[in-house]
Amino acid sequence: MNTVAPSGQAGALYWPVQLRRNVGVRSLFAVVMAFLVAYGFLFPGLLTASGFAKFTQSWFPLALVAMAQAILMLTGGISLAIGAMVSLGAVIAATTMTGPLGIAGGAAAVALTGVGIGAATGFIVVKLRLPAIVVTLAGSFIIGGAALLILPRPGGAIPEWLSDLLAGNTPAAFVLLMLIVLLWKLYLATPLGLSLYAAGENPVGAYRSGVPVDGARIAAYAISGLLCTGAGLFVAAQTGSGDPVIGTAFTLNSIAAAVLGGIGFLGGQGTMRGALAGSLLLSLMISVMFFLGFTPVAQYVAQGLIIIGAVATPQFRKVQQ
């Protein structure tokens, strides 16, 4: 009986805890739902299998980089090298997958590059006590230069069948995203995953309590690098080739998506579901404004206003309380 009671109590506490975590992003979820309805009205094809597949393909890379940025912000860090990492992943995939390494070897090269660079960046930030924003800014120039050295101009190729699988009329992107979310949930159950929030919210107190703060932060950078180069591989599959500057826009968009999702800059605040919702909102905004005929300038202004409104609404509610 003693073993059943704690498990039952934990189950009873699970949903209230989840609801409290969603308090700060409920307004975001409402805005996302509104844009989903608008997009479905403007583009009825969204409800078809091919329409859903195309939409998730356009969202998938942004979702990955939002997760990559969010995991760093949860530990109190940030990365300005997200876009450069996406570009590097794209050019590595485009220059290896049709060569001797093949698809498996090329995918392994992309993954190992992301994990290696991420872990090295995390080691520098954590062990040398250097500001993450400075290290990743410098890293963005180095990584971007490496991408240009590998592929000075757009080129290379991705096997046609792989492009059709990932960017065709199948919901492969959605399935991959659900698998990644599941793996994230499993990671949070590991010692490093459990240490993630503590490392960002109160690193000194967590360290004194025996939490592997340094390991959790370095692991976060490694996972972030893997997600970024993985996004680059997917973008290369979408275009059928590699581009050394294709990831430039992802850096600021990843920060915007994470902030929209309620991730705090000081660490230990927010959830990954919020970051994913933020990335979905950005994708929906672009699609809806395109169908409404907004000019590019008007789109930027509208995106900025919506982001400010979505982030400010919870703060106004806190002030009123």
C-alpha positions in Angstrom: 0.0 0.0 0.0 2.9 2.3 0.7 4.1 1.9 -2.9 0.7 2.6 -4.4 -0.1 5.8 -2.5 3.0 7.8 -3.7 2.4 6.8 -7.3 -1.3 7.8 -7.1 -0.4 11.1 -5.4 2.2 11.8 -8.2 -0.5 11.1 -10.8 -2.9 13.4 -9.1 -0.3 16.2 -9.0 0.8 15.8 -12.6 -2.0 17.6 -14.4 -2.1 20.6 -11.9 1.6 21.1 -12.4 1.2 21.0 -16.2 -1.6 23.5 -16.0 0.5 25.9 -13.9 3.3 25.6 -16.4 0.9 26.6 -19.2 -0.4 29.7 -17.4 2.2 32.0 -19.1 1.5 30.8 -22.6 -2.3 30.3 -22.6 -2.7 33.6 -24.6 -0.2 32.2 -27.1 -2.2 29.0 -27.5 -5.3 31.1 -28.1 -3.5 33.2 -30.8 -2.2 30.0 -32.4 -5.7 28.5 -32.6 -7.0 31.7 -34.1 -4.3 31.7 -36.8 -4.9 27.9 -37.5 -8.6 28.7 -38.1 -7.8 31.6 -40.3 -5.3 29.5 -42.3 -7.7 26.6 -42.7 -10.3 29.1 -44.0 -7.9 30.7 -46.4 -6.3 27.4 -47.5 -8.9 24.6 -47.3 -6.3 22.3 -48.7 -4.7 22.2 -45.2 -7.2 19.5 -44.3 -6.0 17.2 -47.0 -3.1 14.8 -46.5 -0.8 16.6 -49.0 -1.7 20.1 -47.6 -1.0 19.0 -44.1 2.3 17.5 -45.2 3.4 20.6 -46.9 2.5 22.8 -44.0 4.4 20.7 -41.5 7.4 20.6 -43.8 7.5 24.4 -43.7 7.1 24.4 -39.9 9.5 21.6 -39.1 12.9 23.4 -39.5 11.7 26.3 -37.4 10.4 24.0 -34.8 13.8 22.3 -34.5 15.7 25.5 -34.1 13.1 26.8 -31.6 13.8 23.7 -29.5 17.5 24.2 -30.0 17.4 27.7 -28.7 14.9 26.9 -25.9 17.0 24.2 -24.4 19.9 26.7 -24.1 17.7 29.4 -22.7 16.3 27.0 -20.1 19.9 26.7 -18.7 20.4 30.4 -18.8 22.3 30.5 -22.1 21.6 31.6 -25.6 23.1 31.0 -29.1 23.7 33.4 -31.9 25.2 30.5 -34.0 21.9 28.7 -34.7 21.6 30.0 -38.3 25.3 29.1 -39.1 24.8 25.6 -37.7 21.7 25.1 -39.9 23.8 26.2 -42.9 26.7 23.9 -42.0 24.3 20.9 -41.6 22.8 21.7 -45.0 26.1 21.9 -46.9 27.5 18.8 -45.2 24.4 16.8 -46.1 24.5 18.1 -49.7 28.2 17.2 -50.2 28.3 13.8 -48.5 25.0 12.0 -49.2 25.6 11.4 -52.9 29.3 10.5 -52.3 31.1 7.5 -50.9 29.7 8.0 -47.5 26.2 7.5 -48.7 23.0 8.6 -46.9 23.9 6.8 -43.7 27.4 8.2 -43.6 26.2 11.7 -44.5 23.5 11.7 -41.8 26.1 10.5 -39.3 28.5 13.3 -40.3 25.7 15.9 -39.9 24.8 14.5 -36.5 28.4 14.2 -35.2 29.2 17.7 -36.4 26.3 19.1 -34.6 27.0 17.3 -31.4 30.7 18.0 -31.5 30.4 21.7 -32.2 27.7 22.0 -29.6 29.6 20.2 -26.9 32.8 22.2 -27.7 30.8 25.4 -27.4 29.2 24.3 -24.2 32.6 23.4 -22.8 34.0 26.8 -23.5 31.0 28.6 -22.0 30.8 26.4 -18.9 34.4 25.6 -18.1 36.0 28.9 -19.1 33.1 30.9 -17.7 32.7 33.0 -20.8 29.4 34.7 -21.8 27.4 32.5 -24.1 26.4 35.4 -26.3 30.0 36.3 -27.0 31.2 32.7 -27.6 28.3 31.9 -29.9 28.6 35.1 -31.8 32.3 34.3 -32.5 31.3 30.8 -33.3 28.7 31.9 -35.8 31.5 33.5 -37.9 33.7 30.5 -37.6 30.9 28.0 -38.4 29.6 30.2 -41.2 33.1 30.4 -42.7 33.5 26.6 -42.5 30.2 26.3 -44.4 31.5 28.6 -47.1 34.7 26.6 -47.3 32.8 23.3 -47.8 30.5 24.8 -50.4 31.3 28.3 -51.6 28.1 28.6 -53.5 24.7 26.8 -53.6 25.2 23.3 -54.9 25.7 19.7 -54.0 22.7 17.3 -54.1 20.5 15.2 -51.9 19.3 11.8 -53.1 16.0 12.3 -54.9 14.2 9.5 -53.0 15.2 11.1 -49.6 13.9 14.5 -50.7 10.7 12.8 -51.8 10.4 11.1 -48.5 11.1 14.1 -46.3 9.6 16.8 -48.5 7.1 15.0 -50.6 3.4 14.4 -50.0 3.9 12.3 -46.9 3.6 13.6 -43.3 7.2 12.5 -42.5 8.1 15.8 -41.0 5.2 15.6 -38.5 6.1 12.0 -37.6 9.7 13.1 -37.0 8.7 16.0 -34.9 6.5 13.8 -32.7 9.4 11.4 -32.3 11.7 14.2 -31.3 9.1 15.5 -28.7 8.9 11.9 -27.3 12.7 11.7 -27.0 12.7 15.1 -25.3 10.2 13.8 -22.7 12.4 10.7 -22.2 15.4 13.0 -21.8 13.7 15.0 -19.1 13.4 11.8 -17.1 17.2 11.2 -17.1 19.6 12.8 -14.5 20.8 15.4 -16.9 17.3 16.2 -18.0 16.1 16.6 -14.4 19.1 18.9 -13.8 18.2 21.1 -16.8 15.8 23.5 -15.0 17.8 23.6 -11.8 20.9 24.5 -13.8 19.2 27.5 -15.2 17.1 28.7 -12.3 19.5 28.4 -9.4 22.9 27.0 -10.6 24.7 27.7 -7.3 22.1 26.1 -5.2 21.7 23.2 -7.6 25.5 22.6 -7.5 25.6 22.6 -3.7 22.8 20.0 -3.8 24.8 17.7 -5.9 23.2 18.4 -9.3 25.6 18.0 -12.2 25.1 21.6 -13.4 28.1 21.7 -15.7 27.2 18.4 -17.3 23.6 19.5 -17.9 24.6 22.7 -19.5 27.2 21.1 -21.8 24.7 18.4 -22.8 22.2 21.1 -23.6 24.6 22.7 -26.0 25.4 19.3 -27.6 21.7 18.6 -28.1 21.1 22.1 -29.4 23.8 21.6 -32.0 22.3 18.3 -33.1 18.9 19.8 -33.6 20.4 22.7 -35.7 22.4 20.5 -38.1 19.4 18.2 -38.3 17.3 21.2 -39.4 19.9 21.9 -42.0 19.7 18.4 -43.3 16.0 18.7 -43.7 16.2 22.1 -45.4 18.7 20.6 -47.8 16.3 17.8 -48.5 13.6 20.4 -49.2 15.7 22.3 -51.7 17.5 19.3 -53.1 20.9 21.0 -52.6 23.0 22.8 -50.1 23.4 26.6 -49.5 26.1 28.0 -47.2 23.9 30.9 -46.0 20.4 29.3 -46.0 20.2 29.3 -42.3 20.8 33.0 -41.6 17.2 33.9 -40.7 16.8 31.0 -38.3 18.9 32.7 -35.5 16.5 35.5 -34.7 13.5 33.4 -35.5 14.6 30.8 -33.0 14.9 33.5 -30.3 11.5 35.0 -31.2 9.8 31.6 -31.1 11.4 30.7 -27.7 10.4 34.1 -26.2 6.9 33.8 -27.7 6.7 30.4 -26.0 7.4 31.9 -22.6 11.0 30.8 -22.3 12.8 33.3 -20.0 16.3 34.7 -20.7 17.5 34.1 -17.2 16.9 30.4 -17.3 14.7 27.9 -15.6 11.5 29.3 -16.9 9.2 28.0 -19.7 8.4 24.7 -21.4 9.4 23.1 -24.7 5.7 23.0 -25.7 5.6 26.7 -25.4 8.7 27.1 -27.7 7.0 24.7 -30.3 3.8 26.8 -30.1 5.8 29.9 -30.7 7.5 28.4 -33.8 4.1 27.3 -35.0 2.7 30.8 -34.6 5.6 32.3 -36.6 4.9 29.8 -39.5 1.2 30.5 -39.4 1.7 34.3 -39.5 3.8 34.1 -42.6 1.4 31.8 -44.4 -1.8 33.8 -43.4 -0.3 37.1 -44.3 0.9 35.7 -47.7 -2.7 34.6 -48.5 -4.0 38.0 -47.4 -1.7 39.8 -49.8 0.4 41.6 -47.2 3.5 43.2 -48.6 6.9 42.1 -47.2 7.2 45.3 -45.1 3.7 44.9 -43.8 4.4 41.3 -42.9 7.4 42.3 -40.8 5.4 45.1 -39.0 2.5 42.7 -38.3 4.8 40.0 -37.0 6.5 42.4 -34.6 3.1 43.7 -33.3 1.8 40.2 -32.8 4.9 39.0 -31.0 4.8 42.1 -28.7 1.1 41.5 -27.9 1.5 37.8 -27.3 4.5 38.3 -24.9 3.0 41.4 -23.1 -0.4 39.9 -22.4 0.7 37.6 -19.6 2.7 40.4 -18.0 -0.3 42.7 -18.0 -2.3 40.0 -16.2 0.5 39.6 -13.6 0.4 43.3 -12.9 -3.3 43.4 -12.5 -3.2 40.5 -10.1 
